[in-house]
Amino acid sequence: MRSPHYFLGIDIPEVLENRLSEQQNKLKESLDYKMWTNQNDFHITLKFLGSVEEEQLAALVDAFKKASDKEPFNCMLEGLSFFGKQDGPRVLMQKVQKTAYLTAVQKAFEQAADTCGFPPEKRTYTPHVTLAKKFTSACRPMNEVMHHAELELDGFTCNEVVLFRIEPDQNPRYVPVIKFALKGGGKGGATH
């Protein structure tokens, strides 16, 4: 049997999930993607772990508890963007402002994962919320579509980092397993 896949991320508050879903609906008027993210799955990935064996999970939880000694911080959403070519963007996303503090938090958790045998990502960290994947077609130029769909979005305070398990056959697909409260962001430590 295959080991479950996990990732660390920042959960998006419900009020912003609703706004991002509104934005998706506007985008759907002009874009076709095979996969639109369920609004309950919106998140900012900090570290994709992939397959995790049961015995590795305990070590990761201990390492992530230590990494959660960071202060809560503000996350600001910046605007629509994409990965890939403009005429066929494979991933449609909401950009997240890449602050020095968000980068420091991401690095702390990535280093914690590295101590447990999950090496750092080679690509530059690009914080974002995935809105859709697997582009199929567009009935208008991408810049026009994004301009029409873009909404004013507020930021939010990140008080915790969440370990998610991926359930590919479910919708929503991402199940919160353990929440790591940032220092001053709650009781401290991890909660199930």
C-alpha positions in Angstrom: 0.0 0.0 0.0 1.2 3.5 -0.9 2.2 5.9 1.9 0.0 9.0 2.0 1.4 12.3 0.7 1.7 15.4 2.8 2.5 19.1 2.6 2.9 22.0 5.0 0.8 25.1 4.3 -1.0 28.1 5.5 -4.8 27.8 5.6 -6.8 30.6 4.1 -9.5 32.2 6.3 -13.1 31.5 5.2 -13.9 35.1 4.3 -11.0 35.0 1.8 -11.9 31.6 0.5 -15.3 33.0 -0.4 -13.7 36.0 -2.2 -11.3 33.7 -4.1 -14.2 31.5 -5.1 -16.0 34.6 -6.5 -12.8 35.4 -8.4 -12.7 31.8 -9.8 -16.3 32.1 -11.0 -15.4 35.3 -13.0 -12.4 33.5 -14.4 -14.5 30.5 -15.4 -16.5 32.7 -17.7 -13.5 32.9 -20.1 -11.1 30.1 -19.1 -11.3 26.3 -19.2 -9.1 24.3 -16.8 -9.4 20.6 -16.1 -9.1 21.2 -12.4 -10.5 24.2 -10.4 -9.4 24.2 -6.7 -12.2 23.6 -4.2 -12.5 26.7 -2.1 -11.9 24.5 1.1 -8.6 23.5 -0.4 -7.2 27.1 -0.8 -3.8 27.4 0.9 -0.3 28.7 0.6 2.2 25.9 0.4 5.3 26.2 2.5 6.8 22.7 1.8 5.6 19.8 -0.3 6.8 16.6 1.4 5.4 13.9 -0.8 5.2 10.3 0.5 5.7 10.1 4.2 6.0 6.8 6.1 4.3 6.5 9.5 7.6 6.4 11.4 8.8 9.5 9.6 5.6 11.4 10.6 6.5 11.5 14.3 10.0 12.9 13.6 8.5 15.5 11.3 5.9 16.6 13.9 8.7 17.1 16.5 10.8 19.1 14.0 7.9 21.2 13.0 7.0 22.0 16.7 10.5 23.4 17.0 10.2 25.4 13.8 6.9 27.0 15.0 8.8 29.3 17.4 8.2 32.2 14.8 5.9 35.1 15.5 2.5 35.3 13.7 2.7 37.5 10.6 0.6 39.2 8.0 0.0 37.5 4.6 -1.0 39.9 1.8 -2.6 38.7 -1.5 -1.3 40.7 -4.4 -3.1 39.8 -7.6 -3.7 37.2 -10.3 -0.8 35.5 -12.1 0.1 32.2 -13.6 2.9 29.6 -14.2 3.6 28.7 -17.8 3.1 30.5 -21.1 0.6 33.4 -21.4 -1.3 31.6 -24.2 -1.5 28.4 -22.2 -0.8 29.0 -18.5 -0.7 25.6 -16.8 -1.4 27.0 -13.3 -3.6 30.0 -12.5 -2.9 31.5 -9.1 -3.4 34.4 -6.7 0.0 35.8 -5.8 1.0 36.2 -2.2 3.4 39.0 -1.2 6.9 37.5 -0.7 7.9 39.2 2.5 11.2 38.6 4.3 9.2 37.1 7.3 7.1 34.7 5.2 10.3 33.6 3.5 12.0 33.1 6.9 9.0 31.0 8.2 9.1 28.9 5.0 12.8 28.4 5.3 12.5 27.4 9.0 9.9 24.7 8.2 11.9 23.6 5.1 15.0 23.2 7.2 13.0 21.2 9.8 11.8 18.9 7.1 15.4 18.5 5.8 16.6 17.2 9.2 14.0 14.4 8.7 15.2 13.4 5.2 13.1 15.7 3.1 15.6 17.9 1.1 14.9 21.5 0.3 13.2 22.4 -3.0 15.6 23.5 -5.7 13.2 26.0 -7.3 12.9 29.5 -5.8 10.0 29.8 -3.4 7.0 31.5 -5.0 4.2 31.9 -2.5 0.7 31.7 -4.1 -2.8 30.2 -3.8 -3.6 27.8 -6.7 -6.9 28.6 -8.3 -6.8 26.2 -11.2 -4.5 23.6 -13.0 -4.3 22.0 -16.4 -5.3 24.7 -18.8 -7.4 23.6 -21.8 -8.6 26.9 -23.5 -9.4 30.6 -23.2 -12.0 32.6 -25.2 -10.1 35.9 -24.5 -6.5 37.0 -24.0 -5.1 36.1 -20.6 -4.3 39.6 -19.5 -7.8 40.7 -20.4 -9.4 37.8 -18.5 -7.3 38.4 -15.4 -8.0 42.2 -15.4 -11.8 41.5 -15.6 -11.7 38.9 -12.8 -9.4 40.6 -10.4 -10.9 41.5 -7.0 -9.7 43.6 -4.2 -8.6 41.1 -1.5 -7.5 41.8 2.0 -4.6 40.1 3.8 -4.8 38.1 6.9 -2.8 37.2 10.0 -1.1 33.8 9.9 -1.2 32.3 13.4 -0.4 28.7 12.5 1.1 26.3 10.0 -0.8 23.2 9.0 0.3 19.7 8.0 -2.1 18.5 5.4 -2.6 15.0 4.0 -3.6 14.7 0.4 -6.6 12.6 -0.3 -6.7 12.5 -4.2 -10.1 10.7 -4.4 -11.9 13.2 -2.1 -13.2 16.7 -2.7 -11.9 18.7 -0.8 -8.7 16.9 -1.2 -6.5 18.4 1.6 -7.2 17.2 5.1 -5.6 19.1 8.0 -3.8 16.6 10.2 -1.9 18.8 12.7 -1.8 22.6 13.3 1.4 24.2 14.6 0.5 27.4 16.4 3.1 30.1 15.9 4.6 31.6 19.0 2.0 33.9 20.5 -0.6 32.6 17.9 -2.3 30.3 20.4 -1.4 27.8 23.1 1.8 26.9 21.4 2.8 23.4 20.2 0.7 21.2 17.9 -3.0 20.4 17.9 -4.8 17.6 16.1 
